Amino acid sequence: MSVCIELPTELEASLRSQIVDLDATTKEAFLVDLYRHEKITHHELATALNINRFEADDLLNRHGVTEDLPSLAELRQQAADLETRLNR
């Protein structure tokens, strides 16, 4: 898939002079944002960028994307729900 982003000529020139590979940087940022909003999986992110899962973890860390771990209360509730289902 090809995506075109229209920018004012001056802005594009400025960005290209500051960012070595603007196209790759834009693709990376777009995919990380999709991951952040749960539109793609970790595996899809890695595949789209042709990197392994460890490199994907590092990339997400560099972009400040961290995994939201459940709280202790949420874990206890999940355990209670599971126990209820198993005892039916």
C-alpha positions as CSV (number, residue, x, y, z in Angstrom):
1,M,0.0,0.0,0.0
2,S,1.2,3.4,-0.8
3,V,0.2,6.5,1.2
4,C,0.7,10.1,0.0
5,I,1.0,13.0,2.5
6,E,0.8,16.4,1.0
7,L,3.0,19.0,2.8
8,P,3.9,22.5,1.8
9,T,7.0,22.4,-0.3
10,E,9.0,24.5,2.2
11,L,8.0,22.2,5.1
12,E,8.9,19.1,3.2
13,A,12.3,20.5,2.2
14,S,13.0,21.5,5.8
15,L,12.0,18.0,7.1
16,R,14.0,16.2,4.5
17,S,17.1,18.3,5.4
18,Q,16.6,17.3,9.1
19,I,15.5,13.7,8.8
20,V,17.8,11.3,6.8
21,D,14.9,9.0,5.6
22,L,11.7,10.9,6.0
23,D,9.6,8.3,4.3
24,A,10.8,5.5,6.6
25,T,10.4,7.7,9.7
26,T,6.9,8.6,8.7
27,K,6.0,4.9,8.1
28,E,7.4,3.9,11.4
29,A,5.5,6.7,13.3
30,F,2.3,5.8,11.5
31,L,2.6,2.1,12.4
32,V,3.6,2.8,16.0
33,D,0.5,5.0,16.3
34,L,-1.7,2.3,14.9
35,Y,-0.2,-0.1,17.5
36,R,-0.7,2.4,20.3
37,H,-4.4,2.7,19.4
38,E,-4.7,-1.1,19.2
39,K,-5.4,-1.2,15.4
40,I,-2.5,-3.6,14.7
41,T,-0.8,-6.3,16.7
42,H,2.8,-6.4,17.9
43,H,3.4,-9.1,15.3
44,E,1.9,-6.9,12.5
45,L,4.0,-4.0,13.5
46,A,7.2,-6.1,13.4
47,T,6.2,-7.7,10.1
48,A,5.3,-4.3,8.4
49,L,8.7,-2.9,9.5
50,N,10.6,-6.1,8.6
51,I,12.0,-6.3,12.2
52,N,12.0,-9.1,14.8
53,R,9.9,-9.0,18.0
54,F,12.8,-7.7,20.1
55,E,13.5,-4.9,17.7
56,A,9.8,-4.1,17.8
57,D,9.9,-3.9,21.6
58,D,12.9,-1.6,21.4
59,L,11.2,0.6,18.8
60,L,8.0,0.8,21.0
61,N,10.2,1.7,24.0
62,R,11.9,4.5,22.1
63,H,8.5,5.9,21.1
64,G,7.4,5.7,24.8
65,V,4.8,3.0,24.1
66,T,4.6,0.8,27.2
67,E,2.4,-2.2,27.9
68,D,-0.5,-1.4,30.2
69,L,-0.3,-4.0,32.9
70,P,-3.4,-4.7,34.9
71,S,-3.5,-3.5,38.5
72,L,-3.5,-6.0,41.4
73,A,-7.2,-5.4,41.8
74,E,-7.9,-6.2,38.2
75,L,-5.7,-9.4,38.4
76,R,-7.7,-10.5,41.5
77,Q,-11.0,-9.8,39.7
78,Q,-9.8,-11.8,36.7
79,A,-8.7,-14.7,38.9
80,A,-12.1,-14.7,40.7
81,D,-14.0,-14.6,37.4
82,L,-11.9,-17.5,36.1
83,E,-12.5,-19.5,39.3
84,T,-16.2,-18.9,39.0
85,R,-16.3,-20.2,35.4
86,L,-14.2,-23.2,36.3
87,N,-16.5,-24.2,39.2
88,R,-19.7,-24.1,37.1
